[in-house]
Amino acid sequence: MEEKRKHNRLQKRMKTEVHSDQGLTLSATFDLSSGGLFITTPEPMEEGSRVELALYVPGEEPINLKGVIRWKREDESEDSKAGMGIEFLDASKKDIEAFKKHLS
């Protein structure tokens, strides 16, 4: 299968808040890149939903970004967790640079 991702992914756990018209989801990242992230949650939001994210880095102020739900996985197995893939939208260069320094 051909890889469709534009950005390399890194598996890293980070506390996350996802705010949308559908409510608030408290979760953690499972993997992330400079273009988006996947968070685990038993109740993923609808594809196409616009969200505001707060990513909590220990010892620092939260990183606030906007995004859109690009896909969701509702079923969970040993190999894959339920959750949603979020693509960052309209992120400023400053926000992306703050985020990128935690991608190592």
FIKOLZA-1660 file (N, C-alpha, C; in steps of 0.1 Angstrom, whole numbers, plus 5000, padded with zeros to 4 digits):
% residues 104
   i   px   py   pz ch aa at
   1 5008 4988 5000  A  M  N
   1 5000 5000 5000  A  M CA
   1 5009 5012 5000  A  M  C
   2 5005 5022 4992  A  E  N
   2 5013 5034 4991  A  E CA
   2 5011 5044 5003  A  E  C
   3 5022 5049 5008  A  E  N
   3 5021 5058 5020  A  E CA
   3 5016 5072 5015  A  E  C
   4 5006 5077 5022  A  K  N
   4 4999 5090 5018  A  K CA
   4 5004 5101 5026  A  K  C
   5 5011 5099 5037  A  R  N
   5 5014 5109 5046  A  R CA
   5 5025 5119 5040  A  R  C
   6 5023 5132 5043  A  K  N
   6 5033 5142 5038  A  K CA
   6 5044 5144 5048  A  K  C
   7 5041 5140 5061  A  H  N
   7 5051 5143 5072  A  H CA
   7 5054 5130 5079  A  H  C
   8 5066 5129 5084  A  N  N
   8 5070 5117 5092  A  N CA
   8 5063 5117 5105  A  N  C
   9 5059 5106 5110  A  R  N
   9 5052 5105 5123  A  R CA
   9 5061 5100 5134  A  R  C
  10 5059 5105 5146  A  L  N
  10 5066 5101 5157  A  L CA
  10 5057 5096 5168  A  L  C
  11 5059 5085 5174  A  Q  N
  11 5051 5080 5185  A  Q CA
  11 5055 5087 5197  A  Q  C
  12 5046 5095 5203  A  K  N
  12 5049 5103 5215  A  K CA
  12 5036 5106 5222  A  K  C
  13 5036 5104 5235  A  R  N
  13 5024 5107 5243  A  R CA
  13 5025 5121 5249  A  R  C
  14 5013 5128 5247  A  M  N
  14 5012 5142 5252  A  M CA
  14 4998 5144 5256  A  M  C
  15 4995 5149 5268  A  K  N
  15 4981 5152 5271  A  K CA
  15 4975 5162 5262  A  K  C
  16 4962 5160 5258  A  T  N
  16 4956 5168 5248  A  T CA
  16 4942 5171 5252  A  T  C
  17 4937 5184 5249  A  E  N
  17 4923 5187 5250  A  E CA
  17 4919 5191 5235  A  E  C
  18 4907 5186 5231  A  V  N
  18 4902 5188 5218  A  V CA
  18 4888 5195 5221  A  V  C
  19 4886 5207 5216  A  H  N
  19 4874 5215 5218  A  H CA
  19 4867 5216 5204  A  H  C
  20 4854 5213 5204  A  S  N
  20 4846 5215 5192  A  S CA
  20 4832 5218 5195  A  S  C
  21 4823 5220 5185  A  D  N
  21 4809 5222 5187  A  D CA
  21 4803 5210 5194  A  D  C
  22 4809 5198 5192  A  Q  N
  22 4804 5185 5197  A  Q CA
  22 4808 5183 5212  A  Q  C
  23 4817 5192 5217  A  G  N
  23 4821 5191 5231  A  G CA
  23 4836 5191 5233  A  G  C
  24 4840 5186 5244  A  L  N
  24 4854 5185 5248  A  L CA
  24 4858 5171 5250  A  L  C
  25 4870 5168 5244  A  T  N
  25 4876 5155 5246  A  T CA
  25 4889 5156 5253  A  T  C
  26 4891 5150 5264  A  L  N
  26 4904 5149 5270  A  L CA
  26 4911 5136 5267  A  L  C
  27 4923 5137 5262  A  S  N
  27 4929 5124 5257  A  S CA
  27 4944 5126 5257  A  S  C
  28 4951 5118 5249  A  A  N
  28 4965 5118 5247  A  A CA
  28 4969 5116 5233  A  A  C
  29 4979 5122 5228  A  T  N
  29 4984 5119 5215  A  T CA
  29 4989 5105 5215  A  T  C
  30 4988 5098 5203  A  F  N
  30 4994 5085 5201  A  F CA
  30 5006 5087 5192  A  F  C
  31 5004 5094 5181  A  D  N
  31 5015 5098 5172  A  D CA
  31 5013 5112 5167  A  D  C
  32 5024 5118 5163  A  L  N
  32 5022 5132 5158  A  L CA
  32 5033 5135 5148  A  L  C
  33 5030 5146 5141  A  S  N
  33 5040 5151 5131  A  S CA
  33 5037 5166 5130  A  S  C
  34 5045 5173 5122  A  S  N
  34 5043 5187 5120  A  S CA
  34 5031 5191 5113  A  S  C
  35 5024 5181 5107  A  G  N
  35 5011 5183 5099  A  G CA
  35 4999 5179 5106  A  G  C
  36 5000 5171 5117  A  G  N
  36 4988 5167 5125  A  G CA
  36 4992 5157 5135  A  G  C
  37 4981 5150 5140  A  L  N
  37 4983 5140 5151  A  L CA
  37 4972 5131 5151  A  L  C
  38 4974 5120 5158  A  F  N
  38 4963 5110 5161  A  F CA
  38 4962 5109 5176  A  F  C
  39 4949 5111 5181  A  I  N
  39 4947 5110 5195  A  I CA
  39 4938 5098 5198  A  I  C
  40 4940 5092 5209  A  T  N
  40 4932 5080 5213  A  T CA
  40 4920 5085 5220  A  T  C
  41 4908 5080 5217  A  T  N
  41 4896 5084 5224  A  T CA
  41 4885 5073 5220  A  T  C
  42 4877 5069 5230  A  P  N
  42 4867 5059 5227  A  P CA
  42 4855 5065 5219  A  P  C
  43 4854 5078 5219  A  E  N
  43 4843 5085 5212  A  E CA
  43 4849 5095 5202  A  E  C
  44 4854 5091 5191  A  P  N
  44 4860 5101 5181  A  P CA
  44 4848 5110 5176  A  P  C
  45 4852 5122 5173  A  M  N
  45 4843 5132 5167  A  M CA
  45 4841 5129 5152  A  M  C
  46 4831 5136 5146  A  E  N
  46 4828 5134 5132  A  E CA
  46 4839 5139 5123  A  E  C
  47 4841 5132 5112  A  E  N
  47 4851 5136 5102  A  E CA
  47 4846 5150 5096  A  E  C
  48 4855 5159 5094  A  G  N
  48 4852 5172 5089  A  G CA
  48 4850 5182 5100  A  G  C
  49 4849 5178 5113  A  S  N
  49 4847 5187 5124  A  S CA
  49 4859 5196 5126  A  S  C
  50 4857 5208 5128  A  R  N
  50 4868 5217 5131  A  R CA
  50 4870 5218 5146  A  R  C
  51 4883 5218 5150  A  V  N
  51 4886 5217 5165  A  V CA
  51 4896 5227 5168  A  V  C
  52 4897 5229 5181  A  E  N
  52 4908 5237 5187  A  E CA
  52 4915 5227 5197  A  E  C
  53 4928 5227 5196  A  L  N
  53 4936 5218 5204  A  L CA
  53 4945 5225 5214  A  L  C
  54 4946 5219 5226  A  A  N
  54 4956 5224 5235  A  A CA
  54 4965 5212 5238  A  A  C
  55 4978 5213 5235  A  L  N
  55 4987 5202 5237  A  L CA
  55 4996 5206 5249  A  L  C
  56 4996 5197 5259  A  Y  N
  56 5003 5200 5272  A  Y CA
  56 5016 5194 5272  A  Y  C
  57 5026 5202 5273  A  V  N
  57 5040 5198 5274  A  V CA
  57 5045 5201 5288  A  V  C
  58 5050 5190 5295  A  P  N
  58 5054 5192 5309  A  P CA
  58 5063 5204 5311  A  P  C
  59 5060 5213 5320  A  G  N
  59 5068 5224 5324  A  G CA
  59 5067 5236 5315  A  G  C
  60 5058 5236 5305  A  E  N
  60 5056 5247 5296  A  E CA
  60 5041 5250 5294  A  E  C
  61 5039 5262 5288  A  E  N
  61 5025 5266 5285  A  E CA
  61 5020 5257 5274  A  E  C
  62 5006 5255 5274  A  P  N
  62 5001 5246 5264  A  P CA
  62 5003 5252 5250  A  P  C
  63 5004 5243 5240  A  I  N
  63 5005 5248 5226  A  I CA
  63 4991 5247 5220  A  I  C
  64 4986 5258 5216  A  N  N
  64 4972 5259 5210  A  N CA
  64 4972 5259 5195  A  N  C
  65 4965 5250 5189  A  L  N
  65 4965 5249 5175  A  L CA
  65 4950 5246 5170  A  L  C
  66 4947 5249 5158  A  K  N
  66 4934 5246 5152  A  K CA
  66 4936 5234 5142  A  K  C
  67 4925 5226 5141  A  G  N
  67 4926 5215 5132  A  G CA
  67 4913 5210 5127  A  G  C
  68 4913 5200 5119  A  V  N
  68 4901 5194 5113  A  V CA
  68 4902 5179 5114  A  V  C
  69 4891 5172 5118  A  I  N
  69 4892 5157 5119  A  I CA
  69 4891 5152 5105  A  I  C
  70 4902 5145 5101  A  R  N
  70 4903 5139 5088  A  R CA
  70 4898 5125 5087  A  R  C
  71 4899 5118 5098  A  W  N
  71 4895 5104 5098  A  W CA
  71 4893 5099 5112  A  W  C
  72 4885 5089 5114  A  K  N
  72 4883 5083 5128  A  K CA
  72 4883 5068 5127  A  K  C
  73 4886 5062 5138  A  R  N
  73 4886 5048 5140  A  R CA
  73 4878 5045 5153  A  R  C
  74 4866 5039 5151  A  E  N
  74 4857 5036 5163  A  E CA
  74 4860 5023 5169  A  E  C
  75 4865 5013 5161  A  D  N
  75 4868 5000 5167  A  D CA
  75 4882 4999 5172  A  D  C
  76 4883 4991 5183  A  E  N
  76 4897 4990 5189  A  E CA
  76 4901 4975 5188  A  E  C
  77 4914 4973 5186  A  S  N
  77 4919 4959 5186  A  S CA
  77 4932 4959 5193  A  S  C
  78 4939 4948 5194  A  E  N
  78 4952 4947 5200  A  E CA
  78 4962 4956 5193  A  E  C
  79 4960 4958 5180  A  D  N
  79 4970 4965 5172  A  D CA
  79 4966 4980 5169  A  D  C
  80 4954 4983 5172  A  S  N
  80 4950 4997 5169  A  S CA
  80 4940 5002 5179  A  S  C
  81 4942 5014 5183  A  K  N
  81 4933 5021 5193  A  K CA
  81 4922 5029 5186  A  K  C
  82 4910 5030 5192  A  A  N
  82 4900 5039 5187  A  A CA
  82 4905 5054 5189  A  A  C
  83 4902 5062 5179  A  G  N
  83 4906 5076 5180  A  G CA
  83 4903 5084 5167  A  G  C
  84 4911 5095 5165  A  M  N
  84 4909 5103 5154  A  M CA
  84 4921 5110 5149  A  M  C
  85 4923 5111 5136  A  G  N
  85 4934 5118 5130  A  G CA
  85 4930 5132 5127  A  G  C
  86 4938 5141 5132  A  I  N
  86 4936 5156 5131  A  I CA
  86 4947 5162 5123  A  I  C
  87 4943 5170 5113  A  E  N
  87 4952 5178 5105  A  E CA
  87 4952 5192 5110  A  E  C
  88 4964 5198 5112  A  F  N
  88 4965 5212 5117  A  F CA
  88 4960 5221 5106  A  F  C
  89 4953 5232 5109  A  L  N
  89 4948 5242 5100  A  L CA
  89 4953 5256 5105  A  L  C
  90 4956 5264 5096  A  D  N
  90 4959 5278 5099  A  D CA
  90 4969 5280 5110  A  D  C
  91 4978 5271 5112  A  A  N
  91 4988 5273 5123  A  A CA
  91 4998 5283 5119  A  A  C
  92 5001 5292 5128  A  S  N
  92 5012 5302 5126  A  S CA
  92 5025 5295 5126  A  S  C
  93 5035 5302 5120  A  K  N
  93 5048 5297 5120  A  K CA
  93 5054 5295 5134  A  K  C
  94 5050 5304 5143  A  K  N
  94 5054 5304 5157  A  K CA
  94 5048 5292 5164  A  K  C
  95 5035 5289 5161  A  D  N
  95 5029 5277 5167  A  D CA
  95 5035 5264 5163  A  D  C
  96 5038 5263 5150  A  I  N
  96 5044 5251 5144  A  I CA
  96 5058 5249 5149  A  I  C
  97 5066 5260 5150  A  E  N
  97 5080 5259 5155  A  E CA
  97 5079 5255 5170  A  E  C
  98 5070 5260 5178  A  A  N
  98 5069 5256 5192  A  A CA
  98 5065 5241 5193  A  A  C
  99 5057 5236 5184  A  F  N
  99 5053 5222 5184  A  F CA
  99 5064 5214 5179  A  F  C
 100 5071 5218 5168  A  K  N
 100 5082 5210 5162  A  K CA
 100 5093 5207 5172  A  K  C
 101 5096 5216 5182  A  K  N
 101 5107 5213 5191  A  K CA
 101 5104 5201 5200  A  K  C
 102 5091 5197 5200  A  H  N
 102 5088 5185 5209  A  H CA
 102 5086 5173 5200  A  H  C
 103 5090 5173 5188  A  L  N
 103 5090 5161 5179  A  L CA
 103 5103 5153 5179  A  L  C
 104 5110 5154 5190  A  S  N
 104 5122 5146 5191  A  S CA
 104 5122 5137 5203  A  S  C
% end
